[in-house]
Amino acid sequence: MSDVIPRPGLTTGIWPHTARHEAGGISVGGVPLARLADRYGTPAYILDEADVRYQCRRYREALPGAEIAYAGKAFLCQGLASWIDEEGLSLDACSAGELAVARSVGFPGGRVMLHGNAKTPHDLRAAAGYRVGRIVLDSAAEIARLAAQTPDRQRVLVRVTPGVDAAAHPAVATGTEDQKFGFSLSSGAAADAVRRVLAQPELDLAGLHCHLGSQLTQLSAFESAARRLIAVMAAVHAEHGMTMAELNLGGGHAIRYSEADPEFDLASFADRIRRVVRDECASFRLPVPRLTVEPGRAIVGRAMVTLYRVLAVKHAAGRRTFVAVDGGMGDNPRPALYGAHYSMCLLRRSAAPLQPVTVAGRYCEADVLAWDVPLPADIRPGDLIAVPGTGAYHHSMASSYNMVGRPPVVAVHRDAARLLIRRETESDLLRRDIGR
């Protein structure tokens, strides 16, 4: 590998919508990132409100008449829930905690769906108290449990495992057989689940749901899933005489983390899925159901940038250079979990040639944020590094490993910054420790 690599720019689709090169470095939302690091410390998550709203509107414009449900598992806080509500999206939640966040800002319960392969009784009670619009059923035991405890008639969807391989990483592939989510289509479990739901007068079967995985770009996989689920709808109509009104194709739409990554073609997705759904329904003489999609990463992923400060630079035996920063797997577990890759940028200007370096985290274990990323050869302790594309599954999966508090989330919008989630302190960690 050559030690000199072309310097990356603020590549479209990787950096937030408002990211700009300026004399003092890079700004997001009109606020210099270096100034935010000085004010809020590092590591810190910087969230571009304008980018979140832009992505919400892209989806609504691409799929008029469809329901766009933001997948809160990607990242959720009170501020983001308010933006999603104001933009007219629904919310896909997967725990009582996520429901509590949405409820705290007055998010309409009717626009909330509860997901999860193993919902606890507490989750189901929270959903009933919130009067959520739909609950996505994932097991036979859950059907009976929900019917037994629901105080009112509850609208539900049955999650189907369609047996579609969307070429996702094995850790995030959920549309194939031999994984924990949903009712298998090929085994007949999905048809049996429909019968069980229809036998419960407390449950109102609204439609079917599937989710194929994460970081998907193959549009043909979504088309195959739509065809198979509509065939199930036709079989249900033939056996039970009922017409389902909703078809939920989940999310998993990919974003770019580096210049080599393909882009998800939202316009083509919208066109092809609508055509497939229309044609398949016509062939079975079914009315066209309302379509729901559940983007999470695609809404918030590129809207966030994580800031780190360099603590040490080590030149190991051979040619490898390690750049150690003040964060790591505690604020971004994705590289350790499934080898996720990122673009990285030194915030100060440098005329030095770029060289491949390994950016290492501060935590024990094999904590590496990136292998062989191009950074200037004169990088030194005290420098700031910005990592774009960190909005999804970073803060939401962050931990206090090594008793290190989680970073703050800072929103930027129209030349101003405000704190959405404060930094977790040692006092926060000790407050939960009552064993003495």
N, C-alpha and C positions, 0 to 999 in steps of 0.2 A: 504493500500500500504506500502511495506517495504521502510524504509529510505535508505537502502543500495542497490544500483543498479549496475550491472556490468558496468565497465568503457568502453565506446565505443572507437573503434579504427578508423583509416582512412578507412572507409568501401568503398570497390570498388563500383563504380557507384553512390556514393554520393559526394565524394571529387574529385577535378580536377585530371586529368591524371598524373600530375607531383607532386602532394602533397606528402610530405615525413615527417616522424618524424625525428627530429634531436636533438642534445644535447640541443640546445637553444629553442626548441619548434617545430613548424611546419613551413615548407617552401613550397612555390608554385613557380614553374618556377625557382627553384634554389635560391629563395630569401626568407629569413625569414620573416614571417608575422609580427612579432614584430618590425622588422626594418622598414617595410613599414608603420606601424602605427605611428612610431616616425617621419618618414620623411613626410608623407602626412596627418597626423592627422586622427581622427575618427569622425563619421563613414566614411568608405571608401570601395568602391567596388574594389576587386582585380580580374583581368581577366586573365586567363591562355590561352595565344595564342596557345600553343601547343595542348591544349585540344580541342579548337574550330576546329583547322585544323584536328585533329584526328577524330572528329565526322563527319566532312565533308567527309573525305575519307572513313569512315565506310559506309556511305550511298551510296556513288558512287560505292563502291565495292560490296555492297549487291544488288544493283539494276542497273547493267550495262545496258546502253541504255535508262534508264529512265531519266527524268528530275528531279533534286533535286532543289527545290526552297526554299531558306531560308525565313522563315516568319519574316520579319523585325519588326513586332509589338512586338516580344518578347524582343528585344533590338537591337538598331541600332545606330551606330556612324560612322564617316568617317573611323576610323581604322578597325572596324569590316567589313564594306562594302568592303574595299580593300582586306581583307583576304578571304571573301566569293567569290569575283571576281577571285582572284588568284587560288582558289581551284576549279574553274569551275562550281560553282553553279549559279542558277538563283536567282532572288529576288522577293518575294511577298511583295508589299508595299500597304499601305492603306490610304495614304494622300499625299498632295502636299509636306508637310514637309519631309516625308520619301523619296519621289522622289528627293527632293533637296539634301538630304544627299548623295544618290547614285550618282546623276549627278555630284556632286562636286568632286568625286574621279574618274570620268570617267567610271563608271559602264555601260556596254553596254545596251542601252535602249531596244534592242531586247530581252534581257534576263530578262526583268522586267515585272511583272504583277501588275495591279492595282485592289485592292479589296475594299470592303466596302458596307454596306447595304444602305448608304445614302451619296453617293459621291456628293460633292458640284460642282457647275460649275467651281470653281477655281481648284479643283482636276482634273477635266476632261481636262481643258485647259492645266494644267501642264503636264498631261499624253500625250496630243497631241504634245506639244512642245518638249517633251523628246522622242517622237516616241516609246512609250513602245510597247512591243511585243503583249500583250493581255490585255484586260480589261474584268473583270469578272462582268457580268450584274446581277443585283439583284432586279430590279423592272421594271414594264412596263413603268413608267415615265422615268426611266433612259435610256431605249432603245430609246425612242423618243428624249430625250435630247441629247444623244450621237450622234445619227444620224444627228441631226440638226446642231451640232457644229463641227463635225469632218472634218478637211480639206482634209483628205485622207481616203482611205478605211482602216478601222480598224478591226483587228482580235479580236474576242470576244469569251468568254465562257459564257454559261448560268449556273447560280448556281441553282442546284436542291436541294430541301429539300426532302430527300428520305424516311423520316418516319422511320428511324432506331434509336432505343434506344441503345446507346453505354454505358449506365450506367455511364455517366458523372455527375458531380455535377450539379444541376439545373442552377447554375449561368453561367456555361460554356458548356451547352448542346445545340448543334446547328443543330443536324441532325433530330430532331423530329418536329412534327407539333406544332403550337401555339408558335412560336418564330419568331424573326424579320428577319431572314436571308433567302434569296433564294425564289425560286418558288416551291410551293407545288406540289409534284408528284401526290398525291391521288386526289386532287381537279381538276386536269387538267390544273393548272396554268403553269406548266412547258412546256407542249405541246403547250399552247397558246403563251408562250414567244418565243419558237422556231419559230412559224409562224410569229410573229411580227418581229423577227430579219431577217428572210429570206425575208420579204417584204421590208426591207430597203437596197437599193443598196450600201449604204455607209458602211455597216457592213458585215464582213466576219465571218460566224459562224465556229469556229475551233473545238469546242467540248463542253463537259459538265464538270461541277465542282460540288463537294459537300464537306462539312466539317462537321464531326459528333460531334465535341466537343474537349475538352482538357483533358489531363491526362488519355488517353485511353489505356487499355491493352487487351481488348477483340478483338482478331483478327477476330472472326466470324462476328463482326459488320462491319468491313471493307469489308469482303466477301459479306455480304448481300447488302451493298451499291453498290459495283461493279456490282453485278448481276442486280440490279434495274436500274442502269444507262445504262448498256449495253442494257437492254430491251428497254429503251427510245431511244437509238441510232438505234436499229432495227426498232422501230416504225417510227422514222424520215425517215429512209431509205425507208421504205415501202410507206410512205405518200408523201415524197418529192423527192425521188430518189437520195438523197445526202448521202455521207459517211463522218462521222466525224472522224477527225484524232487524236483527243486528248481526254484523259480521266484523269481528275485531281481529286484525292481522298483526297485532303487536307492533314492536318497534325493531330496534337493533340496527338502525340506519347508520352507516359508517361515517366517521369524520377523518380528516387528514391529520396525522401527527408529524409527518415529514413530507418533503417534496416528492418522495418516491411513492407515497400512498395514493391509491385511486380515490376519486371523489364519488360520493353517492349522488346519482342523477335523480334529483327529486322530481323534476318535470316529467322525465320519462317514466319514473315509477308511478306517478299519478295517472298519466295517460294509459299506461299498460294495465294497471290494476283495474281502473274503471272499465276498460274495454273487456277484460277477462270476466269480471263480475257480471257485467251486462250480458255478454254473450252466453255465459254458462247458465245464468238465470233464465234467459230466453229459451235455451235448449231444454230445460226442465220445466218450463212454463211456471216459473216462480217470480213473484215480484222482487225487485232489486232491494236488498236490505240496506240499511244505513251502514256505511263503512266507518270504522274507527281505526286509527293508527296511534301508536304510543311512542313517539320519539322522546328520548331523555337526553342521551349523549348528544344527539343532533341539535338539540335546543341550547344546551348549556356548555358543551364540551369546549368549543373554541373561545367562549366568552371569558374564560379565566386564564390568568397567567400566575405562575408561582414564582416568587422571588427568593433567592438564596444568597447568602454571603459566603465567599470562599474563606476557609479556615486554614488550609494547608495545601501545598503542592509538593508531591513526591515523585522523583524520577526513579522508578524501580529498575531492577536488573533487566537488561535488554532495552527495548525502545518504549515501553509503556510509561505514560505519565498519569499519575492519579491526582485528581483535583478533588479535595475533600470539602464538603459544604456543611452548613449548619442544619440541614434537614435530611430527609431520606425516606426509608420505608415507613416511618411513623406518619408521614403526611402524604406519601405516595407508595402504596404497596404493590402497584400493578407490575412494575418490572420484576419484582421478586415472585409474584404469583404466576404470571404467564408471559414473561419476557417482553412486556410492552416497551416500545421505543419512542423517543421524543426528539424534537429539535431543541437546541439550546443556544442562547445568545449572551455574550458579554455586553453589559450595559455601557461601559465607557468605550470611547473610541480608541482604536489601536491600529497602528500601521504594521504590526508584526504579522508574519505569515500564519496561516491557520495550520494547526496540527491536530491529529486525532488524540483525544484524551479520554480517560475513564473518569466519569464523575461519580465519586463515592459518597455515600451518606455517612452520618455520624453514629449510626446504631450498630449494635453487635450483629452477629451473623453475617451472611453474604449480602451486605447492603450496598448495592450499586444501582444508581439511577440511570446511567447510560454508559454504554461501551462505545469507544471510538467515535465520539462526536467531535466535530471540528470547532476548536476554540483557539484564540490567538496564543502564540507561543510565549508571550510575555505575561500570561495570566498569573496573578499573585494573590496572596492573602489580603483580604479586605475588598476585593473585587465583588461586584454584584453580577449574578447570573439570572436571567429570566427564562422561564420554561413555559411556552404557550401550550394550549390545548389541555389544560389541567382542570377543567370544570366538572368532568364526570368521573365518579368513583375515586376521587382523591379525598376531599374532606369527608365524604360520606363513609369511606372505609378507613379513615385515619384512626390511629390508636395512640395510647399513651405509653407505648412500649419504652422500656428503660426509664419510666416515670418522667417522660418528656411531654410537656403540655402540647395540645394541638394548636396549630397556627390560627390567626384571625382571618376572617373574610371581610374584605374591604370593597365596597361598591364604589365605582367611579361613573360619573355621568355629568356631562355638560360642565367640564372644568372643575368639578368638585368631587371630594371623596367623603365617604361616611362609613362608619363601622357597622357591619351587619351581625357579625359574630366576633366577640372579643377573644383574645388569646387565652388559652387555658393556663392557669397558674398552678404553682405548687400548693397553694391554699385550696384550690378546687380539688386537687388530687387527694389531699389530706382530709377534706371534708367528708369523703365517702368512706374513709378508713376509720372504723369505730371499734376495732378489735381489742384495744388496750383496756 
